[in-house]
């Protein structure tokens, strides 16, 4: 099992972070949600400063860029945008938000 920490925004305007343990599969970089409702794949990483995570849910998909620091990641942001476009995400669906824009914790 591997642990992946990610950002959550819950109902009723309450938000924060949470560590969740996702069971690893036989496929490198692929994880299942604890309830089996989502598939998570690490699609790009340099193992030091960022990773791009693709989440497949029952009726939706999402692509997330996670970084250790907000500054100096112009190349990673462009890689994220290019990857999102190649996966069929429309321009209006591709947003790069500062963590504080998502949830002022």
C-alpha positions in Angstrom: 0.0 0.0 0.0 1.1 3.5 -0.7 -0.1 6.7 0.9 -1.0 9.7 -1.2 -1.8 13.1 0.4 -4.1 15.3 -1.6 -6.4 18.4 -1.2 -10.0 18.0 -0.3 -12.8 20.5 -0.3 -15.8 19.1 1.6 -19.5 20.1 1.7 -20.8 23.0 3.7 -17.8 25.2 2.9 -15.4 23.3 5.2 -12.1 22.4 3.6 -8.6 21.2 4.4 -6.2 18.4 3.7 -6.4 14.7 4.5 -4.1 11.8 4.1 -5.8 8.8 2.5 -4.2 5.4 1.9 -4.9 4.0 -1.6 -4.2 0.4 -2.4 -1.5 0.0 -5.0 -2.3 -2.1 -8.1 0.0 -4.4 -10.2 0.3 -1.4 -12.6 3.1 1.0 -11.6 1.6 4.4 -10.7 -2.0 3.2 -10.5 -4.0 3.2 -7.3 -7.6 2.4 -6.3 -9.7 4.4 -3.9 -10.4 2.7 -0.6 -14.0 2.0 -1.7 -13.1 1.1 -5.3 -15.0 4.0 -6.8 -12.1 5.9 -8.3 -8.8 5.0 -10.1 -5.8 7.3 -9.6 -2.8 7.3 -11.9 0.4 9.3 -11.6 0.9 10.3 -15.2 3.9 12.5 -14.8 6.4 13.2 -12.1 10.0 14.1 -11.5 9.9 12.6 -8.0 11.3 15.8 -6.5 9.1 18.7 -7.0 5.8 17.8 -8.7 3.4 15.1 -10.0 0.4 15.1 -12.2 -2.5 12.9 -11.0 -5.3 11.6 -13.2 -8.5 10.6 -11.3 -11.2 8.6 -13.0 -14.5 8.5 -11.2 -17.7 6.8 -12.2 -19.1 9.7 -14.2 -16.2 12.1 -14.4 -12.5 12.6 -14.7 -10.0 15.1 -13.3 -6.4 16.0 -13.8 -4.4 17.6 -10.9 -1.0 19.2 -10.7 0.6 19.0 -7.3 3.8 20.9 -6.4 6.0 21.2 -3.4 6.4 24.9 -4.0 4.2 27.4 -5.9 7.1 29.4 -7.5 9.3 28.4 -10.4 7.0 25.8 -12.0 6.2 27.4 -15.4 7.4 24.3 -17.3 5.3 22.0 -15.1 2.2 24.1 -15.6 2.7 24.0 -19.4 3.2 20.2 -19.2 0.0 20.0 -17.2 -1.9 22.1 -19.8 -0.5 20.1 -22.7 -1.4 16.8 -21.1 -4.9 18.0 -20.2 -5.5 19.0 -23.8 -4.2 15.7 -25.1 -6.6 13.9 -22.8 -9.6 15.7 -24.2 -10.1 18.4 -21.5 -11.5 21.6 -23.1 -9.7 24.9 -22.5 -12.4 26.2 -20.2 -12.0 23.1 -18.0 -8.3 23.6 -17.5 -7.6 25.8 -14.5 -4.5 26.4 -12.6 -5.4 27.7 -9.2 -3.3 28.7 -6.2 -4.1 26.5 -3.2 -5.6 29.6 -1.5 -8.0 30.1 -4.4 -9.3 26.6 -3.8 -9.7 26.8 -0.1 -8.4 29.6 2.2 -7.2 27.4 5.1 
